[in-house]
Amino acid sequence: MSFGSDNWAGASNRVMEVLAEANAELAPAYGNDHWTGRARDILSDQFEKDVAAFFVGTGTAANSLALGAYARAGGIVLAHTDAHLAHDEAGAPLLFSPGMQIELVDGPNGRISPKALAARLKSFGERDVHRGRPVAVSITNVNELGQCYSTADVAEIAALARRRHCAVHMDGARFVNALAHTGASPADLTWRAGVDVLSLGLTKAGAWCAEAVILFDPAMREDFAYRHKQGAQLFSKNRFAAAQFVAMLEDNHALGLATHANRMGRAVADALTRSEAAALLLPPQANEVFAFLSPAARDRLTRAQITFAPWQTRSAHAAAPPEPDWMLCRFVASFRTSDADVAALERALTG
């Protein structure tokens, strides 16, 4: 039984059915098929405006290309201390944007502190070629500690970024989980709050391989098309990527899956809370749960063949473990997690 990652969960039956449907026909290559057109229309409807949508294979590609669209000489991207793009992309964002740097800004609960961001932005002098210049602020929703930025949170950060002519990027690998938690619309949580570009991930939510770069300024479409091709992300059989977006977004299928995963995350948190051998780092807001586990709890779960992931936060704001030998661990619920799975986790915790 795995609580290691929602990437383990496979794809929903609906996604597989739509992929089979897309496979049963001939279709033009390189995104000139009706599936791609349909997916782009759905995305524009979801975001309540004309968007430029480019399908890619991985979240790493989405983040790297999205930030590359705003790269300039001497450019610096500001992100949270725990940001995935700074620690888990093997330098890909910098590979796609030679000369760019990533600098980190801390803040509690995995969110960039607006006060710290304002101070960091102020530290860059106008036309100080020695220091470099900020070109983008990147936030993650759901973030690296399983917490969500609200529309007000996003707007506050975007307003600070605008004052220094910075773009705002959102890493949305679990974007639908953030929608399920906040109750906000896709438009309200992104461009209406000041986001310029979204890395939209549906793979973790229940697709097979469905990631996209969503540009909220359609005028960037032509230039980004070349960047997309140079980044080796223009699929010849793009209909298979697009068909997954159709399956996931029509009738709010992805939101339904995310709502279930979030509910299971809360159930996991409740089970951990009831154990004397575990202590939550933060109350979960989506499908990721972070908790300190005693050595005894870790051994019990390992013996029960329940998978979880040892974790590390680099934030100075994170709480210390209750005891020195307790370890921070991550548990992730998915659309396939069941009440029976959570019950088995709780039984294992009690020994």
C-alpha positions, 0 to 999 in steps of 0.5 A: 500500500502506497502513500508515497506519491500520487504519481503512483496511482496511474490514470483514471478509467475515463482517461484511459477510455478517451485515450483509446478513443483517440487511438482509434482514428487517424489524425493530423500531426503536431497539434493540428488535430481536433483533440488539440483544438478541443482541449485548447477551447476547454482550457479557454473556457475554464480560465474564462479568457483566450489562453495560449496552451502548449502541451508538454511531457513533464512538470519539469518541462512546463516549469522550465519553458514557462520561466524561459518565456520571461528570461532576460540577460541578468535575470533572476527568478525568486522562489520559496526556499523549498521550491521544487524548481530550485531543488528537484529539477536538476537545473533544468530551468537554468538549462533552458535559460542560460545565465538565469539565476534562482534566488530563494525567499523564505516564509512560513507554511511553504508560502513566500512571505510578502514582507520578505519578498518586498525586501528582496525586491528592494535590494535590487538596484535599478540598472545594477548590472553587478547584482542582476535583475529580478524578472519573475516570481514563482509560487507553487500551488499546492506548495511544497508543504501541502499548503495553498495560496488563496486568491488574496495571497496570490494577488498580494505577491503579484502586486509586489512583483508588478512594481518591479516589472516581474512576471508571476509564474505558478507551478501548478503540479497540483493546481486542481487540488488547490482549486478543490481546497480554496473553492476559487475558480481557475481564473480567480486563482490565476490571471485575475489575481495577477499570474502571467503563466501557469504550469498546469499539471493533471498527471498527479490528479489522475491523468497518464501524462498531461502537463501544459504551459498556460500563457494568459497573454495570447500575444506570446503564443507565436514566440513561445511556439518556437521555444516549445519546439526548441525544448523538444516538447512538440509532440508529433502525436499531440492528440494523446496529450490533448485527449487527456486534458479533454477527459480530465477537464470536461464535466470537472472530472479532475476537480472531482478526483482532486476533491476525493484525494483532498478528503483522503488527505484529511483522513490520513491526517486524522489517523496520524493525529490519533497516534501518539507516535506521530505529530503533524507538521501542519494541518493539510490543505490538500492531498499531501500530509507532513508529519513527524514520525517516531522510530517505532512508527516508521518501523511499524509502517515499514513492516506493514509494507506501507510506503511513505517518504522521508522529507526535508524542509529547508525553511527556517520557519518549520517547526522542530520535531517533538524528539530528536529522533523523530523524522519528518515524513510525507504521506500523499493521498490520490484519487485511488486512495480508499477509506480502507487504505486509511484504516490499514494505515491507522492499524499499522500505526497502533502496532 
